[in-house]
Amino acid sequence: MIFKFAKKSLRKIFICSFLLVFVQNGLFANLFEYEQPFELNPVNDGILLGTGVALSGSALICNNILHLKENEYDSLKLNKSDIPVLDQVFMNPYSKPLHIVGTGTLILSMATPAIFAIMPGKEWLTIGTMYAETLLLANGIKEWLKFFVYRARPYMYFDDYPLDKVEDGDWNCSFPSGHTTIAFAGAAFTTMVFSQCYPDSGWKYGVAGISFGLAALTGGLRMASGNHFFTDVLVGAILGTTCGFLVPYMHTKGFYAKFEKKSGGVKAAITPTGLTISIKF
């Protein structure tokens, strides 16, 4: 039942995305008159993409290839009384069905930027590049936090904890919540970009509500499934939201203007004649 629900939901997203692409210059072009406050910059995007790839890639190597994190399980070290009271309130045993549903809502949250298919195709590179940078940075930061912070997941404090999670070393990677981080990154990105591109559209409130609603549901399901504490989800939400808002902001034309003014005017741009870099003192 759960798999059918996730499958049907994903199918609806792809169908809607296709329809939006098909009619982007027709009906929806009349309903949504957009502005384009974002632009790409070789220097800025090189730094953001490079940092994101470096963080995510190095964390992947350290965790999954080199296995540098110590994952030996000792039940004697786990004492529920050592957990903050607020986290104890939301502790739950492991639930695989809720785990699967939470992954489904994460996928839906990550797919919310599909709404930008209503924009002309020439804008997709800019939006897609910004979203890739957002996800890479959010993922890289949360993975390194998981690498350095040893925190057993809530389900480890119950008798029926999943043995496979102990064997693959995932049991002490509770902080922060990765699902929540990525879900809120997608929600914040979609809200930020839509609000900037369609500042006069009343749809922006609905877009924000649906996007953050899915992200919040994801965080709630991560707690209900026993995978995370409240503070894991809270920090993940803050981290994801920060990346989701900050990356698009760093691509606004106003940000470039402020940066150039403060830095003396360092600017790189792609022109018909090639890459040009100008420095003003």
C-alpha positions as CSV (number, residue, x, y, z in Angstrom):
1,M,0.0,0.0,0.0
2,I,2.8,2.4,0.9
3,F,4.8,1.7,-2.2
4,K,1.7,2.1,-4.3
5,F,1.1,5.5,-2.7
6,A,4.6,6.7,-3.3
7,K,4.5,5.4,-6.9
8,K,1.3,7.1,-7.7
9,S,2.5,10.4,-6.1
10,L,5.7,10.3,-8.2
11,R,3.8,9.5,-11.3
12,K,1.5,12.6,-10.7
13,I,4.6,14.8,-10.3
14,F,6.1,13.7,-13.6
15,I,2.8,14.1,-15.4
16,C,2.2,17.5,-14.0
17,S,5.8,18.5,-14.9
18,F,5.3,17.4,-18.4
19,L,2.1,19.2,-18.8
20,L,3.7,22.4,-17.4
21,V,6.5,22.2,-19.9
22,F,4.0,21.6,-22.7
23,V,1.9,24.6,-21.9
24,Q,4.6,26.9,-20.6
25,N,4.2,29.4,-23.5
26,G,0.4,29.1,-23.5
27,L,-2.1,29.2,-20.6
28,F,0.4,29.4,-17.7
29,A,2.5,32.0,-19.5
30,N,-0.5,34.3,-19.2
31,L,-1.3,33.4,-15.6
32,F,2.3,33.8,-14.4
33,E,4.2,36.9,-15.6
34,Y,7.7,36.3,-14.2
35,E,10.7,38.4,-13.4
36,Q,14.2,37.0,-13.5
37,P,16.2,38.4,-10.6
38,F,18.8,35.6,-10.8
39,E,21.9,35.2,-12.9
40,L,24.8,32.9,-13.0
41,N,28.4,34.0,-12.5
42,P,31.4,31.7,-13.3
43,V,33.3,32.7,-10.2
44,N,30.4,32.5,-7.8
45,D,29.1,29.3,-9.2
46,G,32.5,27.8,-9.4
47,I,33.0,28.4,-5.7
48,L,29.5,27.1,-4.7
49,L,29.6,24.0,-6.9
50,G,33.2,23.3,-6.0
51,T,32.5,23.6,-2.3
52,G,29.3,21.5,-2.5
53,V,31.0,18.7,-4.5
54,A,34.0,18.8,-2.2
55,L,31.9,18.5,0.9
56,S,29.5,15.8,-0.4
57,G,32.3,13.9,-2.2
58,S,34.8,13.8,0.7
59,A,32.1,12.8,3.2
60,L,31.0,10.0,0.9
61,I,34.5,8.7,0.6
62,C,35.2,8.9,4.4
63,N,31.9,7.3,5.4
64,N,31.2,4.7,2.7
65,I,34.6,3.8,1.3
66,L,37.2,4.4,4.0
67,H,34.7,3.8,6.9
68,L,36.6,6.2,9.1
69,K,33.7,6.7,11.6
70,E,33.7,4.3,14.6
71,N,30.4,2.4,14.6
72,E,31.0,-0.4,17.2
73,Y,27.8,-0.8,19.2
74,D,27.9,-1.0,23.0
75,S,24.4,-1.1,24.6
76,L,25.8,-0.4,28.0
77,K,26.7,3.2,26.9
78,L,23.0,4.0,26.0
79,N,21.1,5.5,28.9
80,K,17.7,7.1,28.2
81,S,18.2,9.4,31.3
82,D,21.1,11.1,29.5
83,I,18.8,12.3,26.8
84,P,17.4,15.9,27.1
85,V,13.7,15.9,28.3
86,L,12.5,17.5,25.1
87,D,14.0,14.8,23.0
88,Q,12.6,12.1,25.3
89,V,9.1,13.3,24.6
90,F,9.4,12.5,20.9
91,M,11.3,9.2,21.1
92,N,9.7,6.3,19.3
93,P,10.6,2.7,18.4
94,Y,11.5,1.9,14.8
95,S,8.7,1.8,12.3
96,K,9.6,0.7,8.8
97,P,6.3,1.8,7.2
98,L,6.6,5.3,8.6
99,H,10.3,5.3,7.5
100,I,9.2,4.5,3.9
101,V,6.4,7.1,4.0
102,G,8.9,9.7,5.3
103,T,11.2,8.9,2.4
104,G,8.3,9.4,0.0
105,T,7.5,12.8,1.4
106,L,11.2,13.7,1.1
107,I,11.1,12.8,-2.6
108,L,8.0,15.0,-3.0
109,S,9.7,17.9,-1.2
110,M,12.8,17.6,-3.4
111,A,10.5,17.6,-6.5
112,T,8.8,20.9,-5.6
113,P,11.1,23.0,-7.8
114,A,9.4,21.1,-10.7
115,I,6.9,24.0,-10.7
116,F,9.5,26.1,-12.4
117,A,8.9,24.1,-15.6
118,I,6.3,26.9,-16.2
119,M,9.2,29.2,-16.9
120,P,10.7,29.5,-20.4
121,G,13.4,26.9,-21.1
122,K,16.1,29.5,-21.3
123,E,15.8,30.0,-17.5
124,W,16.1,26.3,-16.6
125,L,19.9,26.3,-16.6
126,T,20.0,29.1,-14.0
127,I,17.3,27.5,-11.8
128,G,18.8,24.0,-12.1
129,T,22.3,25.2,-11.3
130,M,21.2,27.0,-8.2
131,Y,19.2,24.0,-7.0
132,A,22.1,21.6,-7.6
133,E,24.4,23.9,-5.5
134,T,21.7,24.1,-2.8
135,L,21.4,20.3,-2.5
136,L,25.2,19.7,-2.7
137,L,25.9,22.2,0.1
138,A,23.1,21.1,2.3
139,N,24.0,17.4,1.9
140,G,27.7,18.0,2.3
141,I,27.3,20.0,5.6
142,K,24.9,17.5,7.1
143,E,27.1,14.5,6.1
144,W,30.1,16.0,7.8
145,L,28.1,16.8,10.9
146,K,27.0,13.2,11.0
147,F,30.6,12.2,10.6
148,F,31.8,14.1,13.6
149,V,28.8,13.8,15.9
150,Y,28.2,10.4,17.4
151,R,24.6,10.2,18.5
152,A,22.6,6.9,18.6
153,R,19.2,7.0,16.9
154,P,16.1,6.9,19.2
155,Y,15.1,3.4,18.1
156,M,18.4,2.1,19.7
157,Y,16.9,2.8,23.1
158,F,14.1,0.3,22.5
159,D,14.3,-3.5,22.5
160,D,13.2,-4.1,19.0
161,Y,15.8,-1.9,17.2
162,P,16.6,-3.0,13.6
163,L,19.8,-5.2,13.6
164,D,20.6,-4.3,10.0
165,K,21.0,-0.6,11.0
166,V,23.6,-1.7,13.6
167,E,25.4,-3.8,11.0
168,D,25.7,-1.1,8.4
169,G,26.8,1.5,10.9
170,D,23.8,3.8,10.5
171,W,22.6,3.5,14.1
172,N,24.8,6.3,15.5
173,C,24.2,8.9,12.7
174,S,21.2,10.5,14.2
175,F,22.4,14.1,14.2
176,P,21.3,16.0,12.2
177,S,18.3,14.6,10.3
178,G,19.4,14.2,6.7
179,H,15.8,13.7,5.3
180,T,14.7,16.9,7.1
181,T,17.7,18.9,5.9
182,I,17.2,18.1,2.2
183,A,13.4,18.5,2.5
184,F,13.7,22.0,4.0
185,A,16.4,22.9,1.5
186,G,14.0,22.1,-1.3
187,A,11.1,23.9,0.4
188,A,13.1,27.1,1.1
189,F,14.6,27.1,-2.4
190,T,11.2,26.7,-4.1
191,T,9.7,29.4,-1.9
192,M,12.6,31.8,-2.4
193,V,12.8,31.5,-6.1
194,F,9.1,31.5,-6.8
195,S,8.6,34.6,-4.6
196,Q,11.4,36.4,-6.4
197,C,10.3,35.4,-9.9
198,Y,6.6,36.0,-9.3
199,P,6.5,38.7,-6.6
200,D,2.9,39.8,-7.5
201,S,1.4,36.3,-7.7
202,G,-1.0,35.2,-5.1
203,W,0.2,31.6,-5.7
204,K,3.4,32.2,-3.8
205,Y,1.6,31.7,-0.5
206,G,0.3,28.3,-1.7
207,V,3.7,27.3,-3.0
208,A,5.3,28.2,0.3
209,G,2.6,26.4,2.3
210,I,2.8,23.2,0.3
211,S,6.6,23.2,0.1
212,F,7.2,23.7,3.8
213,G,4.2,21.6,4.7
214,L,5.8,18.6,3.0
215,A,9.1,19.4,4.6
216,A,7.5,19.6,8.1
217,L,5.7,16.3,7.5
218,T,9.0,14.7,6.5
219,G,10.6,15.9,9.8
220,G,7.6,14.7,11.8
221,L,7.7,11.2,10.1
222,R,11.4,10.9,10.9
223,M,10.6,11.3,14.6
224,A,7.5,9.1,14.4
225,S,9.5,6.3,12.7
226,G,12.1,6.4,15.5
227,N,14.9,7.6,13.3
228,H,15.5,11.0,14.9
229,F,15.2,13.1,18.0
230,F,13.4,16.5,17.9
231,T,16.7,18.4,18.0
232,D,18.0,16.3,15.1
233,V,15.0,17.5,13.0
234,L,15.2,21.0,14.3
235,V,18.8,21.5,13.3
236,G,18.2,19.8,10.0
237,A,15.3,22.2,9.3
238,I,17.5,25.2,10.1
239,L,20.4,23.9,8.0
240,G,18.2,23.1,5.0
241,T,16.3,26.3,5.2
242,T,19.5,28.4,5.4
243,C,21.0,26.7,2.3
244,G,17.7,26.9,0.4
245,F,17.4,30.7,0.9
246,L,21.1,31.6,0.9
247,V,22.1,30.1,-2.4
248,P,19.4,31.8,-4.5
249,Y,20.1,35.0,-2.7
250,M,23.7,34.8,-3.7
251,H,22.6,34.7,-7.3
252,T,20.4,37.8,-7.2
253,K,21.6,40.8,-9.2
254,G,21.3,42.9,-6.1
255,F,23.7,40.7,-4.3
256,Y,26.3,41.0,-7.1
257,A,25.9,44.8,-7.0
258,K,26.6,44.9,-3.3
259,F,29.5,42.5,-3.6
260,E,31.1,44.5,-6.3
261,K,30.7,47.7,-4.4
262,K,32.3,46.2,-1.2
263,S,35.0,44.3,-2.9
264,G,36.0,47.0,-5.3
265,G,34.3,45.4,-8.3
266,V,35.4,41.9,-9.1
267,K,33.2,40.5,-11.8
268,A,33.3,37.6,-14.3
269,A,30.8,37.0,-17.0
270,I,30.3,34.8,-20.1
271,T,30.0,36.9,-23.3
272,P,29.7,36.0,-27.0
273,T,33.4,36.6,-27.3
274,G,34.3,34.3,-24.3
275,L,34.9,34.6,-20.6
276,T,35.7,38.2,-19.4
277,I,36.9,39.1,-15.9
278,S,37.0,42.8,-14.8
279,I,38.5,44.1,-11.6
280,K,37.9,47.7,-10.4
281,F,39.8,49.3,-7.6
